[in-house]
Amino acid sequence: MKSKMITAMSIIMLVGLMFLGYFIIPIGIPICGIIGLTYGIKTKDKSFTKWSFAALLLGVCCLIYTLTTIYSM
């Protein structure tokens, strides 16, 4: 089941990359982090939860940086 979740997250990122280009990075990383976090909590997988939370924090930081860059233009 873990491999299916990772495959779903990679499909989300690849499809987003095809349609939005590099703008998917600040959007897709938090989405994949939330998906992974819910799966990790549901299955009580501590390693998956830890890395998904790290991805969520990284994604939120990227999103804040992107928004501040856009607003400063």
KAZI-V975327 format. One record per residue. N is the residue number from 1. RES is the residue in one letter. PHI is phi in radians with two decimals (none if undefined). Layout:
BEGIN
n:N res:RES phi:PHI
n:N res:RES phi:PHI
END
This chain:
BEGIN
n:1 res:M phi:none
n:2 res:K phi:-1.11
n:3 res:S phi:-1.18
n:4 res:K phi:-1.19
n:5 res:M phi:-1.17
n:6 res:I phi:-1.15
n:7 res:T phi:-1.13
n:8 res:A phi:-1.11
n:9 res:M phi:-1.15
n:10 res:S phi:-1.22
n:11 res:I phi:-1.15
n:12 res:I phi:-1.04
n:13 res:M phi:-1.18
n:14 res:L phi:-1.19
n:15 res:V phi:-1.14
n:16 res:G phi:-1.10
n:17 res:L phi:-1.13
n:18 res:M phi:-1.18
n:19 res:F phi:-1.59
n:20 res:L phi:-1.90
n:21 res:G phi:1.32
n:22 res:Y phi:-1.33
n:23 res:F phi:-1.26
n:24 res:I phi:-1.30
n:25 res:I phi:-1.06
n:26 res:P phi:-1.27
n:27 res:I phi:-1.68
n:28 res:G phi:-1.31
n:29 res:I phi:-1.12
n:30 res:P phi:-1.12
n:31 res:I phi:-1.10
n:32 res:C phi:-1.16
n:33 res:G phi:-1.12
n:34 res:I phi:-1.17
n:35 res:I phi:-1.08
n:36 res:G phi:-1.15
n:37 res:L phi:-1.17
n:38 res:T phi:-1.15
n:39 res:Y phi:-1.16
n:40 res:G phi:-1.13
n:41 res:I phi:-1.24
n:42 res:K phi:-1.12
n:43 res:T phi:-1.67
n:44 res:K phi:1.02
n:45 res:D phi:-1.65
n:46 res:K phi:-1.16
n:47 res:S phi:-1.14
n:48 res:F phi:-1.14
n:49 res:T phi:-1.12
n:50 res:K phi:-1.10
n:51 res:W phi:-1.28
n:52 res:S phi:-1.20
n:53 res:F phi:-1.15
n:54 res:A phi:-1.13
n:55 res:A phi:-1.15
n:56 res:L phi:-1.13
n:57 res:L phi:-1.11
n:58 res:L phi:-1.09
n:59 res:G phi:-1.14
n:60 res:V phi:-1.16
n:61 res:C phi:-1.10
n:62 res:C phi:-1.11
n:63 res:L phi:-1.15
n:64 res:I phi:-1.12
n:65 res:Y phi:-1.09
n:66 res:T phi:-1.12
n:67 res:L phi:-1.15
n:68 res:T phi:-1.18
n:69 res:T phi:-1.17
n:70 res:I phi:-1.17
n:71 res:Y phi:-1.23
n:72 res:S phi:-1.44
n:73 res:M phi:-1.35
END
